[in-house]
């Protein structure tokens, strides 16, 4: 097999291939043999970089695409911008659902390293909303951040199921009304 990558780049390549396969076909349907084959490496090379499928799954989550939130601007505009960014991401990708939801549905063990990684990422997103709310002087930022995060997640899931961007637009309108009251 021809390896176009070496060292850390090879590890990243394998994780990206695994992320694409797991996302498209499911974690439980894709074995390490398939990942190795699609990545153009031997199974031994794959296991050199990832000692278990659990590690490979966690690495796949780390390499999965994420929606980057706005880094500049007024705090509330940045929150609204998160919904605009989500709209653009969904519009410009082959998105078939939130990888976190897809992976969690297959990973029944709550202690699985990939589930713990997902929980940390969702926590980080909520904290991002909370920090913007604090900057804007919104009272009860923890509670409001939880509400916005639930709306964001719901918009993501609904847009995916319905194959339309309207749920994200509606979610943004709802968040604007919530924050401007």
N, C-alpha and C positions, 0 to 999 in steps of 0.2 A: 504494500500500500504506500502511496505517495503522501508524505506529510508536508503540507505547505507551511505549517507552523511548528514552532519549537518552544519548549519551556512554558512560561506563563501564558504566552499567546495560544499555545496548543490547548492548554487547560481551559482557557476562555472560549476557544473555538468549540471544544467538546461540549461545554456547558450551554453554549448558544444553540448548537444542534439539538441537544437534549431538550432545551426550552421550547424550541419550535415543534419538535415531535410530540412532547408531552402536551403542549397546548392544543395541537391539531388533532391528536388521536387519543390522548389520555395517558396518564401515568401508568396505570395498570395494564394497558394494552401494548405499551412499548417497552421492550426489554433492553438490557444493556448491549446485547448482541446487535440489535438494530441501531442503537445509538452509535456504537463503534463503527459499524458498516457505513452509516450515513456520514459520519465525521471523517471517514477515511483513515481510521486507526485500528490497531488490533485491540482485542478485548484486554490483553495484558497492558497495553498502553493506557487504556481507559482506567483500569484498576490501579495503575501507577499514580494517576492523578486523583482518583476518587476511590477510596477503599470500600465503598458500599453504594448501593443504589440510593440509599437515603442521602448520602453526601452529594450525589449527582443531582438529585431532586432539589436539594437546597441551593446548589450552585445554579441550577436552571432558573429558579425563582429570582436569584440575585441578578441573572443576566436577562430576565424578561423585560420587555419595554415598560416604562412607567410614564405617567403623565406628569410632566414637570410644571410646577406652579410658578406664577409670576414672581420675579425676585425684586421688582421695583414698583414704586407707586404707592399711593395712599393705601392704608391697610384694608379698608372695605373694598376698594377697587381691585386689590389683589385677590380677595376672596371671590368677587364676581368674576375676575379673570380666570380663576381656577375652573369655573364652569365653561368659559369660552375655550380654554385650553382643552378641556375634555371634549367639547364639540368638535374642535379641529382635529384632535387625535382620532376620534371615532370616524370622522368624515374621510380622513386620509389613510386609513389602515384597513387591513383585512381582519378587523376585530370580530371575534365571535363570542366574547364574554370576558369578564374579569378573570385573569389567571388565578387570582387568589381564591375566588369562589370555586372555580373549576378544580384546582388542586385540593382545596379543603374538602370538597365533596368526595374525593377519592382517598384522602388520607384520614382514616378514621381514628387513628391513635393521636390524641391531643398532645402527646409528648414528642411526636415526630419533629425532628429539627426543622423541617420545612414549614410546618404549622406554626412553630414558635417564631420563625422568621417572618411569616405572614402577619402574625399578631403584632410583632414589633413595627412592621411597616405601616400597618393600619393605625397603631398608636401614634407613630410619628406624624402621619397625616392629620390626625385629630389635634395633636399638639401644634401643628402648623396653623390650623384654623384658630386654635386658642390663642396663640401668640399674636396673630393679626387682630383678633378681637380685643385683646389687652391693649395693644398699640392704639386701637381706635377708641379706647375708653368705654367699651361695652361692659355693662354690669353682668355678673354671673358668666364669665367667659367659658368656664369649663362646661356648663350646662348647654350654653348656646353652641359651643363647638361640637358637642355630641349631636345636637339637633342638625347642624349643618352637615356633619359627616354622614349621618343617616340619610339625609336628603341626597347627598352626593352619591352614596352607594346605591340608593334606590334609582337615581337617574341613570347611573351606569348600567344597572341590571335591566331596567325597563327599556332603555334605548337598544340594548343588545337583543332582548327578546322580541321587541317590536320592529327592529330594523329601521328605526327612524330616530332622528335627532330631537324630535319634539319633547321627549321627556327631560332632556338636559336643559332645553330652553325653559320649559315649565319650572324645573327645579331652580334655575337661576332667578326667575321671576319671584318664586316663593321666598328664596333667601333674601332678595332685595327687599321685599315687603317685611320680612322678619326683622331685618337689621335697620330699616328706616322707620320702624314704629316707635 
